[in-house]
Amino acid sequence: QVQLAESGGGLVQPGDSLRLSCAASGRTFSRYAMGWFRQAPGKEREFVATISGHALFTTYADSVKGRFSISRDNAKSTVTLQMNSLKPEDTAVYYCAGGNRYTRERSGYDYWGQGTQVTVSS
């Protein structure tokens, strides 16, 4: 059982970079696969990236591959999402999630943060 809290969202221009952080409270952080999802108004929550418990594996949505990078620091119980070359279509609320399965499916995650707003203006 963990609690997650995202930070780092904001308003940026197309082409800019932004780094999101997620801080986890609780024990055994390294047991959990961690993921980032995003949701725009009127849209389903969609997969962005995931990382396995000891960072041996990462997976990205095609829409962000080559632009975003997920990483984690198990000693600090944090996971980050480095977002480069941001586009207006990246605008969404970004959620940090944790679960027992390394997966891109929402159903694989049991713990969710409150979300942080990312707005890319044009």
MOJOFEN-V652403 format. One record per helix or strand of 3 or more residues. SS is the DSSP state (A for helix, B for strand). FROM is the first residue (numbers start at 1). TO is the last residue. If there is no record, write none. Layout:
# MOJOFEN-V652403
ss->SS from->FROM to->TO
ss->SS from->FROM to->TO
This chain:
# MOJOFEN-V652403
ss->B from->3 to->7
ss->B from->10 to->13
ss->B from->18 to->25
ss->A from->29 to->31
ss->B from->33 to->39
ss->B from->46 to->51
ss->B from->58 to->60
ss->B from->68 to->73
ss->B from->78 to->83
ss->A from->88 to->90
ss->B from->92 to->99
ss->A from->106 to->108
ss->B from->116 to->121
